[in-house]
Amino acid sequence: MANLLAGFCAALYAEMLARCRNASSTPFFITAAIPGSTLYYCMNAVVSNDLPAAEHFGEQTFLAALGIAGGMAIAWCLADLSRKLRGRL
């Protein structure tokens, strides 16, 4: 749930910055889409050949990335809806 909320807030912030700068929102949220420490620990476990730890951190990385992506998708849908509603007015 925390990653979902964080992804939502990051995408919402990226959309606001993109509108202020008249630019695409992609450069603003691309760094927020990478789950940091769990990805590092997963890759470290893979290199160290510690497969149980790699599996555990891989699962945590996947869940974090899924939450971030879900939050971003919700924010993008709301931003798109607001653009469409503004266009009708």
Contacts in CASP RR format, 6 or more apart in sequence:
PFRMAT RR
TARGET T0000
AUTHOR 0000-0000-0000
METHOD contacts of the structure
MODEL  1
MANLLAGFCAALYAEMLARCRNASSTPFFITAAIPGSTLYYCMNAVVSND
LPAAEHFGEQTFLAALGIAGGMAIAWCLADLSRKLRGRL
3 35 0 8 1.000
3 63 0 8 1.000
3 64 0 8 1.000
3 65 0 8 1.000
3 66 0 8 1.000
3 67 0 8 1.000
3 68 0 8 1.000
4 67 0 8 1.000
4 68 0 8 1.000
4 70 0 8 1.000
4 71 0 8 1.000
4 74 0 8 1.000
5 71 0 8 1.000
6 32 0 8 1.000
6 68 0 8 1.000
7 32 0 8 1.000
7 67 0 8 1.000
7 68 0 8 1.000
7 69 0 8 1.000
7 70 0 8 1.000
7 71 0 8 1.000
7 72 0 8 1.000
7 75 0 8 1.000
8 70 0 8 1.000
8 71 0 8 1.000
8 72 0 8 1.000
8 74 0 8 1.000
8 75 0 8 1.000
9 75 0 8 1.000
10 29 0 8 1.000
10 32 0 8 1.000
10 33 0 8 1.000
10 68 0 8 1.000
10 72 0 8 1.000
11 25 0 8 1.000
11 29 0 8 1.000
11 32 0 8 1.000
11 71 0 8 1.000
11 72 0 8 1.000
11 74 0 8 1.000
11 75 0 8 1.000
11 76 0 8 1.000
11 79 0 8 1.000
12 75 0 8 1.000
12 78 0 8 1.000
12 79 0 8 1.000
13 28 0 8 1.000
13 29 0 8 1.000
14 25 0 8 1.000
14 26 0 8 1.000
14 28 0 8 1.000
14 29 0 8 1.000
14 32 0 8 1.000
15 25 0 8 1.000
15 75 0 8 1.000
15 76 0 8 1.000
15 79 0 8 1.000
17 23 0 8 1.000
17 25 0 8 1.000
17 28 0 8 1.000
18 24 0 8 1.000
18 25 0 8 1.000
18 28 0 8 1.000
25 79 0 8 1.000
29 72 0 8 1.000
32 68 0 8 1.000
32 72 0 8 1.000
33 65 0 8 1.000
33 68 0 8 1.000
33 69 0 8 1.000
33 72 0 8 1.000
35 61 0 8 1.000
35 64 0 8 1.000
35 65 0 8 1.000
35 68 0 8 1.000
36 64 0 8 1.000
38 57 0 8 1.000
38 58 0 8 1.000
38 60 0 8 1.000
38 61 0 8 1.000
38 64 0 8 1.000
39 57 0 8 1.000
39 61 0 8 1.000
41 53 0 8 1.000
41 57 0 8 1.000
42 54 0 8 1.000
42 57 0 8 1.000
42 58 0 8 1.000
42 60 0 8 1.000
42 61 0 8 1.000
45 51 0 8 1.000
45 53 0 8 1.000
45 54 0 8 1.000
45 56 0 8 1.000
45 57 0 8 1.000
46 54 0 8 1.000
END
